[in-house]
């Protein structure tokens, strides 16, 4: 244990001189299990554990069979087709066999706990034992709410957990030092939920409120970034906002695809709340989804999986990579991801039913020598229109372009004409 942590323990619990030794014993007991779980994932010590292709599936307590590891594994692999790399569980203690099993080897696990930190040294030790047990079961992301918030006891709990597992990500609120935060979700912090802002932008075909929402966020820094949480299919859920279920399924799917494409362009980690009904289930499972729900999932999930796969390995989409809102026609959402160098990506999305032109200065972007940029969504090469110091692209209705700039843009095959429509 670090000297700072030892001093804090002795200051908080001066009447328990053996507490440091007992805490160290708890840490030593779970460390082999922690190292075993970490060995299944590629992040190196000191690196931010989550990558550009990671996405979080948020399971509510009402998901049918959600505490059955085998059924959950089936859903993740066969129904959701390995779209997600991390799972937020109501509780790892609720599994029928007491452990997540293979889930912890294949997926990063997240859970939430609310604890009262006021009490004796013995009570604090019991809390730590509970938390460390969850970590030993494979939890790598922990949403931790401690009462009273901001107390030195809470600081002590967090420091012990980080001592036991330096790669642990704490989720909640940047103001208390957590690694991940919900900028407009949970806790709300006086802001509209991200899903609501995205839905309004898509339905109104107007990105101005979304741009203001993004501009109010600080840039990711250090080991701190956002969990961008929205309902998976914008049906049900606790948020109270959804697509109109009376619309034809194709129209519902189009709105959801636009939402998910916007979300996947944002800085942070995309997260999707699964509503209680399951889109499908193996024989004998209690699946409660309607036929149209399953059909909607079939229209949406392959597109989401494609977006996440395209993001994978692109440094500009890493959770800690910065984002910059580019002024444009309000029907367009234009974001630059990355630091503006060779790995930067310009995300353009037309939310309207009209063709809309995006125009900007040539000298603001790291153009390759060929003057051609690659659309990551199609692999096509695009030639911009040029007029003096300006360039422009005309986006067709609902068109999306993710343009890679810099020397890495290929320049051998011919230009394309369209991006992925969402």
Steps between C-alpha positions, in 0.01 A plus 500: 500500500621851424613719787221747420238229539660368819495851648133542404402169662682588820344846507145372448524202736763580767350240735560214255881470473479166317262627230772568242625143530146358475420709191823385338394143576169554319682644198752215491217248515323631187804605298549163320137510381538862388815420304326201342208713379732771368701244303204447264511861377766674297545832683847561640573632851454875508287508183133594501331157491219580255561535126331665204288194417372436852129538573305438820171310523305621804270231639217601729387290793192391306672331206355152474771247579754775541658327799548168317859508368436245225190675366670838518798357311259366236334839460831684473643265239204371300239776525716811540775340286791609720407867451591586859830457682389599852188432708353702782326254734251581777715285732762232452373343823167416332642237268339165559833322547659784696753598233492646147718215370604536136331840474784650703753351257328633189346830616597783729245501781353806668271521800368769736503519877363752748669483839497686831861568599424630849587251769775324688822357363342153507205620293738664253688173469176315422423753224844455350468123509169523311646732236818299454292184462314662209831597340623142538191382309608700198359849556727749322267803501334596828227758543549594863265728695621561853309673778584758618642599161835678509595360842854397587366149557382497139843615387652219706274238335587622151874507571496144635317374190750672271784356708359150451429547129676797335308430177159530668276769348276683745183637345276778623615860518822670389468751785587230751785361293321218320636378165166483319197726528152523353489851350124498462384168625564360842540699717323771306677799655236741371564409136263344251573132431713448191237276342238772524730759342589262216137405441393865480778576253397212274125568515537877455780463243683769696830452684528836678397375845722195461796721408441714811473186712835370371674838529406512870708187565868526594741308281601149611827517691732275694299187572164677497235477233127444453251216488260601222190308606180474292218243471599220262182515289341810654206296624398476863777561749503752780595806298142577397585581139473269202431477131135496396403132501205574268735583214597231248793292624724619217440861603566420867819322399615798291469733800682256728779449245549876479512520880752219534722645228503835679575330830787295354668817373513659848794496740466241774371144529167419329254322729158356423223424750319175427129523573341210693365317193758282327538517122536123490572211731610134480244221523342485842602851604243752606532741207225763505578701188230555241555413134537865400753555780710213365466632146606849611801353679589313181494825304709696751757273665701401188549870421615571856743210488639634172553846649683363802717277281594800283593698813726219621868578462443864401691719752268793430209302651684396816302594815757761603534652154382865483204623299432835337165628374540658155253782419272400214144509370273403796374202301853359517692363796872543437758376751875474472634209704865470591762761560493650152802306373537216252259277694216754518156409367230740388150367573227659289136400533203644316187459714267653244303381198681757284843516341722724714844641422784509751762766424819587689857623452753262349778607736311381810552131419808278442430406137710220346711588196244340270230736626271197537344378825365159595147444627542242776137389472530384139871490424436740212739783411343844473612806306372824654385790290753787524454872465804709590585441868175308557383144446154348517313171510133467412327252726194325367189455720588304818855448371788438739873538428787412731799650321854401591756772434876493500768291338322176588223570248548264204518648153499213254140409415234729355268734684168401650181695513308411812538416865289292736145631525357486849 
